[in-house]
């Protein structure tokens, strides 16, 4: 085994990507040289980390002296199985450890079965394997024969910037459609939420859409969604079309939301759900993936969408009317959870560098 750099302060970890809220939370105030920034992507705008250069054998060979651990989180859906094998071979040749966190068991960008094959190759090759919930760990073991260590999702909203919670009427049901990603069921969930809100006198539906999808040349442009939003606005919904919100704007909006609805057709875990929990905003999520294990949520079913959304919206409204706080939003608890997640990751990195991780455990 080679002599790893910077043992006194810890292993140098190349996150893929570094520029992500999940990684920001894990890194915190740790020295920047231990978690270097994403390298620039040739031909891409500043700040774009994908496709990540560190997922290529050439980059690994050129920068092997700089890092001890490659920790993959997101951004590998463009790879094939052979690409992963070549990457792993380069990591092995240069004695760099591979850590994988299984955030998504299905690709939210819709690449289908290929994603599963690539994920399986990464799972089988990783020196250490983590995920966020016991259910996801069991599913990884069932599909790929290895059980990850469970490290709960770290809080994403810094305790020092938690915005004030909204009080008083109306009861706001929030639906962020963003840029109509492949796993967003925009029309059916929008219709179900509109129907549920219409039955409540002191409730309002608030819908957000990114302005890029209003352009006809955008790959996710959907004229029917735009027509339905115009009708919702005419019926009294607060429809907001805008550029992507920055963190402060997003946190403020979610803190002013009584019930945040996740409009997903599939998925495993959710950073959006985590932000809502941090802010003390109640969440309505589909009964799929492991959202309900990640944090307490109300649920709906896609095979009974209208009725199940209405039941959950009514339940959330009743709790709101009673003044019952949503789970989360406690700065002291969140701070303890964040430190626990950071400490667990530090142990993972030390373990793989010092060869203390038992493969396949």
Buried (B, 14 or more C-beta within 10 A) or exposed (E): EEEBBEEEEBBBBBBBBBBBBBBBBBBEEBEEEBBBEBBEBEEEEEEBBBBBBBBBBEBBEEBBEEBBBBBBBBBBBBBEEEBBBBBBEBBBEBEBBBBBBBBBBBBBEEBEEBBBEBBBBBBBBBBBBBBBBBBBBBBBBEEBEBBBBBBBBBBBBBBEEBBEBBEEEBBBBBBBBBBBBEBBBBBBBBBBBBBBBBEBEEBBBBBBBBEBBBEEEBEBBBEEBBEBBEBBBEEEBBBBBEEEBEBEEBBBBBBBBBBBBBBBBBBBBBBBBBBBBBBBBBBBBBBBBBBBBBBBBBBBBBEEBBEBBBBBBBBBBEBBEEEEEBBBBBBEEBBEBBEEBBEBBBBBBBBBBEEEBEEEE
